Amino acid sequence: MTVFSVLLSILWLILIPAAVGSAFDFGRGIREKIAWSWLFGQLFLWSAFQAIAVFEVSKGNSFSELKMIYFVLVMVSVGISAVITVTRSVIKKKKGENVFGEKGESIRTFFGSLDTLRKALFIAGCAIILTETVLLAVLSYADGDDSYYVAETTMTAVSDKMYFALPYTGRGAPLDIRHSFAPFPTWLAFISVITRTVPVSMAHVVFPVISLPITYVLYALFGKEILEEKSKELPVYMFFTALLILFGFYSYMTPEKFLLTRLRQGKATLASLVIPMIMMCLYMVLKNLRDNKKTDFRVYILLFMLNIAGCMCSSLGAVLCAVPPVLCAVFSWIAYKRFRQVPFLLLSCAPCAFMAAFLKFMV
């Protein structure tokens, strides 16, 4: 990999999603806003790619056509988001409001306010996460499923065709609906081509190294929601989260094992990022019901995009992403005797319901 490829990877995997997501303006302080911007932006871009890719693959169109359409959509999204963000900032400035939201406590001040034990856990947690990230780069793990997923990414990137052959043999085969309608390898092919990175390097090194720290950022946001006013306990929460992930290889199919070794495969991203984020959104809905507060509508938009992104990651996402919001709708109605959240929770599952019905009756 060249330095130029690394810079392009940072641009396409971090900066562009954050720029697109800034239009949603979610979160309190500036650090939270940046984290939420990335999450909103990446999920929006994954959702858009899913919609475009399913149409292009089903029509038998070329990968170059998909690249062109998606690239234009990304650039338009960045432009629209920039206009919205700048306009909102100007309006806030005229009103005398803080453009970046609430002025949160700096990391240095937060660290200084901790006692010795929590400082030690804070440092240990950061060390574990850094070690895992470095090992992802230097000890890339080969898995049997790479013969399909990584091979599909490579074939798409170099042939300008999508799902035209069986990756195991390279021979032509009928369209595999189950895999082609979960086009995570195709998205990785787009990222590898646009960043001028070898597809195998993108799948095994670049994407996991960038995605792992961002996944921990999501877990930190979840921790802040759970701990509420007990923010001083966040280092304890993150330390044990990192520790449980580090020692989570107690069987071959654990989410922790997928997170540390198979992030290049869509089902690992589904288990490590998408489903935990769905659970966080549902927790926010239930917490607002408990406190008799109105849930921010952007949470339901996020749930809707998570359902689409789950379908892009894996065909299993059509079921695994839809069940939690449905159960949450039913049990929240029973527990809190309120109906206002039920239609939004059920509507957020529409993409998964559509995909599940298609896979059940059309494949």
C-alpha positions as CSV (number, residue, x, y, z in Angstrom):
1,M,0.0,0.0,0.0
2,T,1.1,3.5,-0.7
3,V,0.7,6.6,1.5
4,F,-1.8,7.9,-1.1
5,S,-3.9,4.7,-0.7
6,V,-3.8,5.1,3.1
7,L,-5.0,8.7,2.9
8,L,-7.8,7.8,0.5
9,S,-8.9,5.0,2.8
10,I,-9.1,7.5,5.7
11,L,-11.1,9.8,3.5
12,W,-13.6,7.2,2.3
13,L,-13.9,5.2,5.5
14,I,-13.8,8.0,8.1
15,L,-14.1,11.6,6.8
16,I,-16.8,11.2,4.1
17,P,-19.2,9.2,6.3
18,A,-18.7,11.8,9.1
19,A,-19.3,14.6,6.6
20,V,-22.5,13.0,5.4
21,G,-23.7,12.2,8.9
22,S,-23.1,15.8,10.2
23,A,-26.4,16.8,8.6
24,F,-28.2,14.8,11.3
25,D,-26.7,16.9,14.1
26,F,-27.1,14.2,16.8
27,G,-25.4,14.1,20.2
28,R,-24.6,16.6,22.9
29,G,-20.9,17.6,22.9
30,I,-18.6,17.9,20.0
31,R,-17.0,14.5,20.5
32,E,-20.4,12.8,20.7
33,K,-21.5,14.7,17.6
34,I,-18.5,13.6,15.6
35,A,-19.0,9.9,16.7
36,W,-22.7,10.0,15.9
37,S,-22.0,11.8,12.6
38,W,-19.8,8.9,11.5
39,L,-22.4,6.3,12.5
40,F,-25.3,8.1,10.8
41,G,-23.2,8.8,7.7
42,Q,-21.8,5.3,7.3
43,L,-25.2,3.7,7.8
44,F,-26.8,6.2,5.3
45,L,-24.1,5.3,2.7
46,W,-24.5,1.5,3.4
47,S,-28.3,1.9,3.0
48,A,-27.8,3.7,-0.3
49,F,-25.4,1.2,-1.6
50,Q,-27.7,-1.7,-0.7
51,A,-30.6,-0.1,-2.7
52,I,-28.4,0.6,-5.7
53,A,-26.5,-2.7,-5.6
54,V,-29.5,-4.9,-5.4
55,F,-31.1,-3.2,-8.4
56,E,-27.8,-3.3,-10.5
57,V,-27.1,-6.9,-9.6
58,S,-30.6,-8.1,-10.4
59,K,-30.4,-6.3,-13.8
60,G,-27.0,-7.9,-14.6
61,N,-25.4,-4.5,-14.9
62,S,-21.6,-3.9,-14.7
63,F,-19.6,-3.0,-11.6
64,S,-18.4,0.2,-13.3
65,E,-22.0,1.4,-13.7
66,L,-22.6,0.7,-10.0
67,K,-19.4,2.6,-9.1
68,M,-20.4,5.6,-11.1
69,I,-23.9,5.8,-9.7
70,Y,-22.8,5.3,-6.1
71,F,-19.9,7.8,-6.4
72,V,-22.2,10.5,-7.7
73,L,-24.7,9.8,-4.9
74,V,-21.9,10.0,-2.3
75,M,-20.7,13.3,-3.7
76,V,-24.2,14.7,-3.8
77,S,-24.8,13.6,-0.2
78,V,-21.6,15.3,0.9
79,G,-22.6,18.5,-0.8
80,I,-26.1,18.5,0.6
81,S,-24.9,17.7,4.1
82,A,-22.3,20.5,3.9
83,V,-25.0,23.0,2.9
84,I,-27.3,21.8,5.8
85,T,-24.4,21.9,8.3
86,V,-23.2,25.4,7.3
87,T,-26.7,26.8,7.3
88,R,-27.5,25.3,10.7
89,S,-24.2,26.7,12.1
90,V,-25.0,30.2,10.8
91,I,-28.5,30.1,12.3
92,K,-27.1,28.9,15.7
93,K,-24.4,31.6,15.6
94,K,-27.0,34.3,15.0
95,K,-29.1,33.0,17.9
96,G,-26.0,33.1,20.1
97,E,-26.0,29.3,20.6
98,N,-22.9,27.1,20.6
99,V,-22.4,25.8,17.1
100,F,-20.9,22.5,18.3
101,G,-23.5,21.8,20.9
102,E,-22.9,21.5,24.6
103,K,-19.3,22.2,25.8
104,G,-18.4,18.9,27.2
105,E,-15.6,18.1,29.7
106,S,-12.2,17.6,28.0
107,I,-10.6,14.2,28.0
108,R,-7.7,15.6,30.1
109,T,-10.0,17.1,32.7
110,F,-12.1,13.9,32.7
111,F,-9.0,11.8,33.2
112,G,-7.7,14.1,36.0
113,S,-11.0,13.8,37.9
114,L,-10.7,10.0,38.1
115,D,-9.3,8.1,41.1
116,T,-6.2,6.0,40.8
117,L,-8.1,2.7,40.0
118,R,-10.2,4.2,37.3
119,K,-7.2,5.9,35.8
120,A,-5.4,2.5,35.6
121,L,-8.5,0.9,34.1
122,F,-8.7,3.8,31.5
123,I,-5.1,3.3,30.5
124,A,-5.4,-0.5,30.4
125,G,-8.6,-0.4,28.3
126,C,-6.9,1.9,25.8
127,A,-3.9,-0.4,25.7
128,I,-6.0,-3.4,25.0
129,I,-7.9,-1.6,22.2
130,L,-4.6,-0.3,20.7
131,T,-3.0,-3.8,20.9
132,E,-6.0,-5.4,19.2
133,T,-5.8,-2.8,16.4
134,V,-2.1,-3.3,15.8
135,L,-2.5,-7.1,15.8
136,L,-5.2,-6.9,13.2
137,A,-2.7,-5.3,10.9
138,V,0.3,-7.5,11.6
139,L,-1.4,-10.9,12.2
140,S,-4.1,-11.0,9.6
141,Y,-6.3,-14.1,10.2
142,A,-7.2,-16.4,7.3
143,D,-10.6,-18.0,7.5
144,G,-12.3,-20.6,5.3
145,D,-15.1,-18.2,4.4
146,D,-12.5,-16.0,2.7
147,S,-12.6,-18.4,-0.2
148,Y,-16.1,-17.0,-0.9
149,Y,-16.2,-13.4,0.5
150,V,-12.7,-12.1,-0.2
151,A,-12.6,-14.0,-3.5
152,E,-15.9,-12.3,-4.5
153,T,-14.5,-8.9,-3.6
154,T,-11.4,-9.6,-5.7
155,M,-13.4,-10.9,-8.7
156,T,-15.7,-7.9,-8.7
157,A,-12.9,-5.4,-8.4
158,V,-10.8,-6.9,-11.3
159,S,-13.5,-8.2,-13.7
160,D,-16.1,-5.4,-13.7
161,K,-18.8,-8.0,-13.2
162,M,-20.8,-8.9,-10.2
163,Y,-21.8,-12.4,-9.0
164,F,-21.2,-13.9,-12.4
165,A,-19.2,-16.9,-11.2
166,L,-18.8,-19.2,-8.3
167,P,-15.8,-17.9,-6.3
168,Y,-14.8,-21.4,-5.2
169,T,-14.1,-22.5,-8.8
170,G,-14.2,-19.4,-11.0
171,R,-16.7,-21.1,-13.3
172,G,-19.9,-19.3,-14.4
173,A,-23.0,-19.9,-12.3
174,P,-26.6,-18.7,-12.0
175,L,-27.2,-15.6,-9.9
176,D,-26.9,-16.5,-6.2
177,I,-29.7,-14.4,-4.8
178,R,-28.9,-15.2,-1.1
179,H,-25.4,-13.7,-1.4
180,S,-25.9,-11.2,-4.1
181,F,-28.6,-9.4,-2.2
182,A,-26.2,-9.0,0.7
183,P,-23.5,-7.2,-1.3
184,F,-21.0,-6.4,1.5
185,P,-18.1,-7.9,-0.6
186,T,-19.2,-5.6,-3.5
187,W,-19.0,-2.6,-1.2
188,L,-15.5,-3.6,-0.2
189,A,-14.7,-3.9,-3.8
190,F,-15.8,-0.4,-4.4
191,I,-13.8,0.9,-1.5
192,S,-10.7,-1.0,-2.6
193,V,-11.0,0.4,-6.2
194,I,-11.7,4.0,-5.2
195,T,-8.8,4.0,-2.7
196,R,-6.5,2.2,-5.1
197,T,-5.9,-0.6,-2.6
198,V,-5.5,-4.3,-3.4
199,P,-8.9,-5.9,-2.5
200,V,-7.2,-8.5,-0.2
201,S,-5.4,-5.8,1.7
202,M,-8.6,-3.7,2.0
203,A,-10.5,-6.7,3.3
204,H,-7.8,-8.1,5.7
205,V,-6.1,-5.0,6.9
206,V,-7.4,-1.6,6.1
207,F,-11.1,-2.0,6.8
208,P,-10.7,-4.0,10.1
209,V,-8.0,-1.6,11.4
210,I,-10.3,1.4,10.9
211,S,-13.5,-0.4,11.9
212,L,-12.4,-1.9,15.2
213,P,-11.7,1.5,17.0
214,I,-15.0,2.9,15.6
215,T,-16.8,-0.2,17.0
216,Y,-15.4,0.6,20.4
217,V,-16.5,4.2,20.0
218,L,-20.1,2.8,19.5
219,Y,-19.7,0.7,22.7
220,A,-18.5,3.8,24.5
221,L,-21.6,5.7,23.4
222,F,-23.8,2.8,24.5
223,G,-22.0,2.9,27.9
224,K,-22.8,6.6,28.3
225,E,-26.4,5.8,27.7
226,I,-26.5,3.0,30.2
227,L,-24.5,4.8,32.9
228,E,-26.4,8.1,32.4
229,E,-25.1,10.4,35.2
230,K,-22.4,8.0,36.4
231,S,-19.9,9.0,33.7
232,K,-17.0,8.4,36.0
233,E,-17.7,4.6,35.7
234,L,-17.2,4.7,31.9
235,P,-13.5,3.6,32.1
236,V,-14.6,0.6,34.2
237,Y,-17.2,-0.3,31.6
238,M,-14.9,0.1,28.6
239,F,-12.1,-1.9,30.3
240,F,-14.3,-4.9,31.0
241,T,-15.9,-4.6,27.5
242,A,-12.4,-4.7,25.9
243,L,-11.4,-7.6,28.3
244,L,-14.5,-9.7,27.5
245,I,-13.9,-9.2,23.7
246,L,-10.2,-10.1,24.1
247,F,-11.1,-13.4,25.8
248,G,-14.3,-14.0,23.9
249,F,-13.0,-16.8,21.7
250,Y,-14.7,-19.5,23.9
251,S,-16.2,-21.1,20.7
252,Y,-15.8,-20.7,17.0
253,M,-18.9,-18.6,16.3
254,T,-18.8,-15.9,19.0
255,P,-19.4,-12.2,18.1
256,E,-16.1,-11.4,19.9
257,K,-14.2,-13.8,17.6
258,F,-15.9,-12.4,14.6
259,L,-15.0,-8.8,15.7
260,L,-11.3,-9.6,16.1
261,T,-10.7,-11.8,13.2
262,R,-13.5,-11.5,10.5
263,L,-14.6,-7.9,10.3
264,R,-14.1,-8.1,6.5
265,Q,-17.1,-10.4,6.3
266,G,-20.5,-8.8,6.4
267,K,-21.9,-11.1,9.0
268,A,-19.1,-10.1,11.4
269,T,-20.0,-6.4,10.9
270,L,-23.7,-7.3,11.4
271,A,-22.9,-9.0,14.8
272,S,-20.3,-6.5,16.0
273,L,-21.7,-3.1,14.9
274,V,-25.2,-3.2,13.4
275,I,-27.0,-5.4,16.0
276,P,-25.4,-3.7,19.0
277,M,-26.4,-0.4,17.6
278,I,-30.0,-1.6,17.1
279,M,-30.0,-2.6,20.8
280,M,-28.7,0.8,21.8
281,C,-31.4,2.6,19.8
282,L,-34.1,0.4,21.5
283,Y,-32.6,1.1,24.9
284,M,-32.9,4.9,24.1
285,V,-36.5,4.4,23.2
286,L,-37.3,2.5,26.4
287,K,-35.4,4.9,28.5
288,N,-37.4,7.8,27.1
289,L,-40.6,5.9,27.8
290,R,-39.5,5.2,31.3
291,D,-38.8,8.9,31.9
292,N,-42.0,10.0,30.0
293,K,-40.0,11.8,27.4
294,K,-40.5,12.0,23.6
295,T,-37.9,10.0,21.6
296,D,-35.9,12.0,19.1
297,F,-37.3,11.1,15.6
298,R,-33.7,10.6,14.4
299,V,-33.5,7.5,16.5
300,Y,-36.2,5.9,14.4
301,I,-34.4,7.0,11.2
302,L,-31.3,5.4,12.5
303,L,-33.2,2.2,13.2
304,F,-34.6,2.2,9.6
305,M,-31.1,2.6,8.2
306,L,-29.7,-0.1,10.5
307,N,-32.3,-2.5,9.1
308,I,-31.2,-1.8,5.5
309,A,-27.5,-2.0,6.5
310,G,-28.2,-5.3,8.2
311,C,-29.6,-6.7,5.0
312,M,-26.5,-5.5,3.1
313,C,-24.2,-7.2,5.6
314,S,-25.9,-10.6,5.5
315,S,-29.1,-12.3,4.5
316,L,-29.5,-13.2,8.1
317,G,-29.9,-9.5,8.8
318,A,-33.4,-9.7,7.4
319,V,-34.5,-11.6,10.5
320,L,-31.9,-10.6,13.1
321,C,-32.4,-6.9,12.7
322,A,-36.2,-7.0,12.5
323,V,-37.0,-9.1,15.6
324,P,-35.6,-6.8,18.3
325,P,-37.6,-3.7,17.3
326,V,-40.8,-5.8,16.9
327,L,-40.3,-7.3,20.4
328,C,-39.5,-3.9,21.8
329,A,-42.7,-2.5,20.3
330,V,-44.8,-5.2,21.8
331,F,-43.3,-5.3,25.3
332,S,-43.0,-1.5,25.6
333,W,-46.7,-1.2,24.8
334,I,-47.5,-3.8,27.5
335,A,-45.1,-2.3,30.1
336,Y,-45.7,1.4,29.6
337,K,-49.3,1.4,28.1
338,R,-48.2,3.8,25.4
339,F,-48.7,3.4,21.7
340,R,-46.8,6.3,20.2
341,Q,-43.6,4.4,19.7
342,V,-45.1,1.3,18.2
343,P,-45.8,2.5,14.6
344,F,-42.3,3.9,14.3
345,L,-40.6,0.8,15.6
346,L,-42.6,-1.4,13.3
347,L,-42.0,0.8,10.3
348,S,-38.3,0.7,10.9
349,C,-38.4,-3.0,10.2
350,A,-40.0,-2.6,6.8
351,P,-36.7,-3.1,4.8
352,C,-36.0,-6.4,6.7
353,A,-39.6,-7.6,6.2
354,F,-39.5,-6.9,2.5
355,M,-36.1,-8.7,2.1
356,A,-37.2,-11.7,4.2
357,A,-40.4,-12.0,2.2
358,F,-38.5,-11.8,-1.0
359,L,-35.9,-14.4,0.1
360,K,-38.7,-16.7,1.3
361,F,-41.0,-16.6,-1.7
362,M,-38.8,-15.6,-4.6
363,V,-35.6,-17.6,-4.1
